[in-house]
Amino acid sequence: MTRMISIHSSRGGTGKSLIASNLAAILASRGLNVALLDFDFRAPSLVTIFQAEKGSHRYMNDYIDGKAKLGEVMVDLSERLGCSGTLRVGFANVELDAMREIARKDRKWQARALKKVLRLKEELSDLMDANLILIDTSPGIQYSSVNAVVGSDLSMIVATMDILDLEGSQRMYRDLYKPFEKKALIVINKAMPHDIVGNSKNALIEEVRARFSQPPLAIIPCFCDILLAQRASLFIRDKPGHPFTWTLKEIALRIEKIG
């Protein structure tokens, strides 16, 4: 059974794309057939993270616009990354003109785009026998992120404990997820070390529970070396023994167990 999970945030800078890309690689290394799609059309980053050769393939923009088929878009990185399963990535176009063009699309175009998104699961299942589809969405309530959330079986909201981010995530959960009856898991990223021990950790969990009616799926500490690191590679490959890598592997295990 193919599942589609959107990875979302209320604003940029939460670490959403870093988590999405590394989770996809972990799950593919565990034998799953994974498709990772970049729906952050206004600030795409997966091309940089995976060091993909620009211009050597079509983009998700082309697929959504009806100018390319999925087989022309999805780039197989399985052999390069040494995955026991498969990892195929659909990149978004990083050219400025492409980002401007997607921002100018009207509601009729976005309605047609939603129909394409709703067919993605079946198409990717047929194309690559995908077990899992991860969508790296644009932050906030943009058309592309709404389409991704509506088309997904499940979403993961990546938030920090910054009060503006927490309140923004809570509003997004209330205004988008509740009306569409979409389930979302909450991951807290960049938590301060003193907030994840003893009574402080319990207080953090209870604050998340009060805002989202559920405890966080995971709490990821803030690591200074991650904040300073270049985003031009997969972190789990560069630092397989890092606590951040271990935490992502735990999240991957939890995702696998979720029906």
N, C-alpha and C positions, 0 to 999 in steps of 0.2 A: 504493500500500500504506500503510495506516494503522499508525503505531507509537505505543505508549504508554510514556511514560517517567515514573517517579516520582522526585521530588526529595526526598531524605531526609536526616536528620541524627540523631546520637545524643542530642542535647540542644538546647534552645533557644538562641538568640543567635548562631548560626553565620552568619546571613545567608541562610539557605535561601529564605525567602519573597521577599526582595529579589531574589535571583538568579532564582528561578522566574518572577516577574512580569515582570521586564525581559527575560529570555530569550524569553518568550512573545511580547512586543511586537516584539522584534527579528526573530524568525522570521516573524511575520505581516507585518512590513514588507518581508520578502524574498519575499513572494508565496505563502507557505504558508497553508493553512487550519488554524488552531491552536485547540485547545480547552484552556483552563486551568481546572483543577478544584481547589477548596480542600477538602482532606481534613484540615486541621488544625482539627478540630471543637472542640477544647478551648481554642484560642487563635487564632481566625481573624483574618487580617489583610488579605486581598485586597480586602474591601469598602472599607477605609480607603485602601489604596494606589491603587485605581482610582476612589476618590471616588464609589462607587455609591450611588444613592439607596436608602436602607433601606426595606423594606416594599413596594417597587414590583415585586417579582418573588418567585418561590419560591426555595427554597434547596436545596443539595445534601443537607442533612438531610432535606428532604421527599422528595427522589427516593429516597434510600437507605431511607427509612422506608415507601416505597410510597404516599406521599400526593401525589406530583406526577410528571408526565412530564418527560423531559429538555427537551422543547421549551418547557416552562413555566419551567424553571430557567436555561437558558443565556441570557446577556445579550450581545447583539452590540455590541461596542465598536469595530468596524472603522472606521466613518465618523468617529467622534469622535477616534480616534487616527490617522486618515489612513493606514491600512494598505492595501497593494496586494493582500494576501491578506485573510483574515478572522481576527478574534480574537473568540472567544466565551468568556465566563467563567462558570463555575458557582460562585457564592459560597456560603460557609458562613454560617450564622446567627450573628450576633454577640451576640444577646441572652443574658443570663446564664442564664435558664431553659432555653434551647435547649442551652447547653453542659452544664448539669447533667443534662439529660435524656439526652443522648448518652452521658455518662459512666456512667449507670445501666444501660445496655443489657446484657442477659445474653448468654451464648454462643450460644444458639439464634438470637437476633436477629442477632448478628454473622455467623453461618453464612449466614443469608439475605442479609445485606448483601454477603457475598463473591460470591454468585451474581449480584447486581446489578452488582458491579464487573467481573466476568468478562464481562458483556454490554455493558459501556460502549463498548468499541472498535467493535463492530459497530453499536451504536445511534448513536454520534456520526459514524461513517462514513456511515450512511444519512441522518442528520439534516442534517449540514452539510458532507458530503464532506471530513471532516477528514483532513489528512495526518499531523498530529502532535497527540497528547494529552499534556499535561504535568500531573502531579498533585503539588500541594504538600502533602506528607504532614505528619502530626503527628510530632514528634521521638520517638525511641526506639522501643521495641517495644510500641506500642499496637495494639489490634485494627484500627483504621482504617488505620494505616500498614502493618501486616502484609498486610491485604487489598490495599492499593494496590501493594505490592511484588510480591505473588503474581500479581496481575492484569496487571502491566506486562511489557513485552518487555525492558526495560532500566531500571536505576536509576542515579541520580547521588547519591552520598553527599557532602554538603558538610561539611567538617571544618575545624577550626583546628589549629594546632600546639600548643595547650594540651595537656599530657600527659593530663589527665583526659578531654578530648574525643577525643584520638587513641586512647586505650585503650578508651573507650566505643564508638567507631566500629569498632574492630577486633573487639571482642566481638560487636557487632551483626552485622558482616559474617560472623563465624564461626558465630553461633547462628541467624541468620535466612537469610542469602543462600546460604551453603554447603548447608544441608540441602535447600533448595528449588531448588538449582542455578540461581540467578538471577545474572545478570551485573550488576556494578556498576562504574561509573566513579567515580574519586575526584577531587574538586575541593578544593584547599586554599584557604581564604579567610582574609583578615586576617593574611597572613604579614608578619612584620617585614621592613622594607627590607634590613637587613643579612643576612637569611637567604636572599635571592633573588639574590645575586651570587656569582660565582666558586665557590670550594670549598664555601662555606656552602650554596649552592643545590644543588650536587651531593650534599651530605650530606643535605639535606632530601628530595631525590628518592629517595635510597637508603633512607632511613628509611621513607618511604611504600611503596616497593617491598617492603621486608622485612615490613611489616605486612599488606599487601594483595596481594602477589604481582604487582604492577603499578605502574608509575610514575603520578603524578598526571596527569589529563587537562589540568589547568591549575593554576597557582598565582597567586592574586589577592593583590596587596599590600594591606596595611592603609592606608586613607586616612582621616585624621582628619576631613575634611569629611563623609565618608559616615557616620562614627560619630555626628557631631553633627547630621546632616541630619534634617529631619522626614520621616516615612515616609508622607506623605499625597499622594504623587504618584509618577509613574514617573521614576526617576533619569535614564534615557537621554534622556527628553524635556527634562528640566530642564537637563542638562549633556551635550549630544551630543558635545562634544570632550574630555570627561574621560577619563583613562586607564582608569578602571573601565569606562566604556562601550566603549572599544576592546577591552578584555579580554573582555567579554561577547560582543561581536561575533565575536571569534575562537572562543570556545566554541560559539557558534551555528553557525559554519561547520563545526566539527568534528562537532557533532551531526548536521548534514545529511549528512555523508559517512559516518556510521556506518550500516551496513546492518542 
